[in-house]
């Protein structure tokens, strides 16, 4: 009986994800400086050492902000939202079609049936109205699909 392929989650605060410009870790919601680390229950930290409440995610309203993830596997789903913004994706050095999303859609991009090998995915924002708080991209996690090593029988 065939089952679903194995998945694992790479959270937004993983060191496997590189953000450009840097992730703003100062204790204030200063989104003008880069990607902001926020939490669903407490928002941005307001004091050094403050722990976040809820699920973490990264937020930006900066045009040209990007993040990159390297992984081994056969697929990836980028989970997050885009509101009044679009983004471009480059998979393994090859640009793909630009995508857009709405806040109700939690999949920014999905790639499946890739060779079971190393891959790189770069997402770059296209936000034309950076003054509006209603124009942004968020990233929550990457769900990586992988194939078991050859020779392993379930």
C-alpha positions in Angstrom: 0.0 0.0 0.0 1.4 3.3 -1.0 1.3 6.1 1.5 2.1 9.8 1.5 5.7 10.7 1.0 7.6 11.5 4.2 7.6 15.2 5.2 9.4 17.4 7.7 8.9 20.9 8.7 11.6 23.6 8.6 10.3 26.5 10.8 10.8 30.1 9.8 13.4 30.6 12.6 15.6 27.7 11.5 19.3 28.5 10.7 18.7 26.7 7.4 16.9 29.8 6.1 18.8 32.9 5.2 17.0 36.2 5.1 18.0 39.3 3.1 18.1 42.0 4.5 18.9 40.6 7.9 16.3 39.5 10.4 15.6 42.5 12.7 16.0 41.1 16.2 15.9 44.4 18.1 13.1 44.7 20.6 10.7 46.8 18.5 8.4 46.2 15.6 10.8 48.1 13.2 9.8 46.4 9.9 11.7 49.1 7.9 15.0 47.4 8.7 14.4 43.9 7.3 12.4 40.8 8.0 10.7 41.0 11.3 10.4 38.0 13.6 6.8 38.0 15.0 4.6 35.7 17.1 0.9 35.1 16.6 0.2 35.7 20.3 2.6 38.5 21.2 3.8 40.2 18.0 7.3 41.6 18.2 9.5 41.6 21.2 9.3 44.9 23.2 12.2 44.2 25.6 15.5 42.3 25.3 15.1 38.6 26.3 11.3 38.6 26.0 10.0 35.3 24.9 7.4 35.2 22.1 4.0 33.8 22.6 2.4 31.6 19.9 3.7 30.5 16.6 6.6 32.4 15.0 6.6 33.8 11.5 8.6 36.3 9.5 7.1 39.5 8.1 8.3 42.1 5.6 6.9 44.9 3.6 10.2 45.7 1.9 10.4 45.5 -1.9 13.2 43.2 -2.9 13.5 41.4 0.5 14.2 37.7 0.0 14.9 34.5 1.8 16.7 31.3 0.6 16.4 27.7 1.8 18.6 24.8 0.8 17.2 21.3 1.3 17.5 17.7 0.1 14.4 16.0 -1.1 11.7 15.7 -3.8 9.5 18.7 -3.0 8.8 21.7 -0.9 5.8 23.8 0.2 6.5 27.4 1.4 3.8 28.3 3.9 2.8 31.9 4.4 0.8 34.7 3.0 1.1 37.6 0.6 -1.2 40.6 0.7 -1.2 43.3 -2.0 2.2 41.9 -3.0 3.8 39.4 -5.3 7.0 37.5 -5.3 9.4 35.8 -7.7 10.9 32.4 -7.2 14.2 30.9 -8.4 14.4 27.1 -8.0 17.9 25.6 -8.5 19.1 28.8 -10.3 16.1 28.8 -12.7 13.5 31.6 -12.4 9.9 30.3 -12.2 6.7 32.2 -12.9 6.0 35.0 -10.5 3.2 34.1 -8.0 0.7 36.2 -6.1 -1.5 35.3 -3.2 -4.1 36.5 -0.8 -4.2 36.4 3.0 -6.5 33.4 3.0 -4.1 31.3 0.9 -1.4 29.8 3.2 0.8 28.2 0.4 3.2 30.7 -1.1 4.6 28.0 -3.5 4.6 24.3 -4.0 7.1 22.2 -5.9 6.8 18.4 -6.3 8.3 15.5 -8.2 11.8 17.1 -8.1 14.9 14.8 -8.3 15.7 13.4 -4.9 18.8 15.6 -4.4 19.9 19.0 -3.1 17.9 22.1 -4.1 17.9 25.8 -3.5 14.8 28.0 -3.5 15.0 31.8 -3.4 11.9 34.0 -2.8 12.1 37.7 -3.6 9.3 40.1 -2.8 7.7 42.6 -5.2 5.9 45.1 -3.0 5.1 48.3 -4.8 3.3 50.1 -2.0 5.8 49.8 0.9 4.1 52.6 2.9 0.9 50.6 3.3 0.7 48.2 6.3 -1.7 46.2 4.1 1.1 45.2 1.6 3.3 42.5 3.0 4.7 38.9 2.7 4.9 36.5 5.6 6.7 33.2 5.9 5.8 30.6 8.4 7.5 27.3 7.5 8.7 25.1 4.7 7.4 21.6 4.4 10.0 19.4 2.7 9.1 16.1 1.0 11.8 13.5 0.7 12.3 10.0 -0.5 13.6 7.3 1.8 17.2 6.2 1.0 17.4 3.4 -1.5 17.5 0.0 -0.1 15.2 0.7 2.8 12.0 -1.3 2.8 9.1 -0.3 4.9 
